[in-house]
Amino acid sequence: MIWGIWTLAHGGETHLSEALWGWWTWDPFVLLVLAVSGFLYVRGLRRLWARAGMGQGIRKWEVGAFAAGWISVVAALISPLDLLSDVLFSAHMAQHEVLMLVSAPLMVLGRALLAFFWAFGPERRERIAGWIQSPRVASAWRGLTGPLVVWALHAVALWVWHVPTLYQAALRDEAIHTVQHLSFFVTACLFWWALVYGRFGRIGYGMAVFYVFTTALHSSILGALLTVAPRLWYPMYEARTMRWNLEPLQDQQLAGLLMWVPAGVIFLVLGLALFAAWLGEAERRVAHTRSETLARASAGGVDEA
């Protein structure tokens, strides 16, 4: 397949439509995961809405979010982007950014876990609910989705997998490559779940703002290091990139910019939104305190009268 891309890049006889169709990877494991997740979501959604009514439990826009996230996984792991990621570092970076910044938050917003739960019959749902609510499992989930834990897991996955030895090992071995993708996607899902449904509300918007901005900071630093590096971090890409008549260092710089700018913008917008919510919450608390003070003062005046 890589030879087919090289032929097309150099003006070979392969027609574009045929080449593009041949670039789709159709990985059996990815297809199985997508099929099972899509089936469970639709089945659970139908059962939930049959019981609670359409749009209840999972709203229509949340279904749209899951569908968009599901499609983005297809774009990242099955479309020609997946094959290009073996040739261009920038394509590989784009693939990772889609998984972490598009697929993960959209599927979390789509309430996938709730839909998957309803995909099972009543008896099995009851057993699953009992297992989830058991002290050991509930405690483990609280620990795993704690703000500091999800922040650290996401940061470690991002930095460790960009160590040249591990990154190139993923390029050589498909099993390691799968683990890499799962690490990025799962830790991103935990990160976004903690922001949307987790305990950030209990510790305040201020802490959520801190975690978002520090995540933006360390991911931007990694992207900047890739962009300004004077040499290649991953020499395996050199021969592959040059077959496309591209400079390997320029490809690495583009990859760094993809991590630096789009990710930074997304986290910046999210951080500003959380900061605005934080200010709004502070204003509501001040207004509530004032109203209570005035109410007590008025009640005291009435009692004296």
JOPE-V346051 format. One record per helix or strand of 3 or more residues. SS is the DSSP state (@ for helix, = for strand). FROM is the first residue (numbers start at 1). TO is the last residue. If there is no record, write none. Layout:
ss->(SS SS)
from->(FROM FROM)
to->(TO TO)
//
This chain:
ss->(@ @ @ @ @ @ @ @ @ @ @ @ @ @ @ @)
from->(2 16 28 60 80 89 112 122 135 147 164 174 200 205 236 248)
to->(9 23 52 77 84 109 118 132 144 160 172 196 203 228 242 304)
//
